Amino acid sequence: MSKSNNNFLPYSRQEVIEEDIKNVIDVLKSDFLTQGDKVPLLEKLISRKVESKYCVAVNSATSALHLSCLALGLTKSDILWTSPNSFVASANCGLYCGADIDFVDINLSNGLIDIELLEQKLVQAEKRDKLPKILIPVHFAGVSCDMEKIYSLSKEYGFSIIEDASHALGGKFNNDYVGSCKYSSITVFSFHPVKIITTGEGGCATTNDKNLAKKISLLRSHGITKDQKEFELSPKGEWSYEQQLLGFNYRMSDMHAALGISQLKRLDNIVEKRNQKLNLYHELFEKLPLKIHKPSHNILSSVHLGVIKLNNKDPLFHKYIFKSLRKKGIGVQVHYSPIHLNPYFRKKGFREGDFPMAETHALSSLSIPLYTTLSVNDQIRVTNSLKELL
């Protein structure tokens, strides 16, 4: 079925209202399309919302992950660990720095890094002098990992933490907003259209460390500073700037930031609506042979994804359900095909069976339609389609 068909329900969809459009048009009519006042304002508003000291906006969450690794000094002599149940960017950011990559398998009940397996792996890594410099826990589907336990392990084994919260803006752990960096050095968010709020393309990094924020800011703009108070050499004139690092053009434009500022005003309402949709699915699916994850009491999920797990773990059955739902116009997706099974990572020595829980998850789970404009009738349609097939 064509995805342009009006009856097709994607697994996620952005919601752009007239106020969002007006805010972007206002920037288009202004003097600055790129480096005006909107990006700094978005950064200020995000910091205020998640209660971090600093926020640096960039052109994607991938860029934010890369710059975060660089800011923490990750190099080719280091190791980065992350979850195999994520988009490839969670691992690629380490490869961009020349570091080695490894993974920690997940807990099948929630798709998050398994804390017990993490601790076991750290014990073995310490014996072999192969401890990671950075761990990137991934807040899958909008649910925070147990950051308090991971932070405690980081103090014991000496690694830094970057939270990949691409799915989790507006979520909470122990009543603290994800992004407060209470248990990490840096938190990264994504503003891709299917995420909680969107800037079209975009992302950011939050931190409480002034030096990390300063370095990420410098790296996102070619490693160049125009602040003469920061110059290493005497300025030639008011026009002078200095490139002090080998940086990148990872800046966010004011057009993108204007959309984000407008959407951020509705963040709490968006998260509430997504949780309502998830709760309704729980009621509708009560008698179906599947599971849909419900976060523990100390976690507020932003509900980026509605992920179901089929009781029947046969991969052929999973494939049949996927194809059949697609034919019915239900745009299910798999999040994620494990990173380590991609050809690029197989060439690095990873194999099937390395992380069995992530592999089982991929062959038994489906992301079903869940977004703010999804109607109750749409959810009933998804449920009835599943009933017919299961």
Secondary structure, 3 states (H helix, E strand, C coil): CCCCCCCCEECCCCCCCHHHHHHHHHHHCCCCCCCCCHHHHHHHHHHHHHCCCEEEEECCHHHHHHHHHHHCCCCCCCEEEECCCCCCHHHHHHHHCCCEEEECCECCCCCCECHHHHHHHHHHHHHCCCCCCEEECECHHHCCCCHHHHHHHHHHHCCEEEEECCCCCCCEECCEECCCCCCCCEEEEECCCCCCCCCCCCEEEEECCHHHHHHHHHHCECCEECCHHHCCCCCCCCCCCEECCCCCECCCCHHHHHHHHHHHCCHHHHHHHHHHHHHHHHHHCCCCCEEECCCCCCEECCCCCEEEEECCCCHHHHHHHHHHHHHCCEECECCCCCHHHCHHHHCCCCCCCCCHHHHHHHCCEEEECCCCCCCHHHHHHHHHHHHHHC
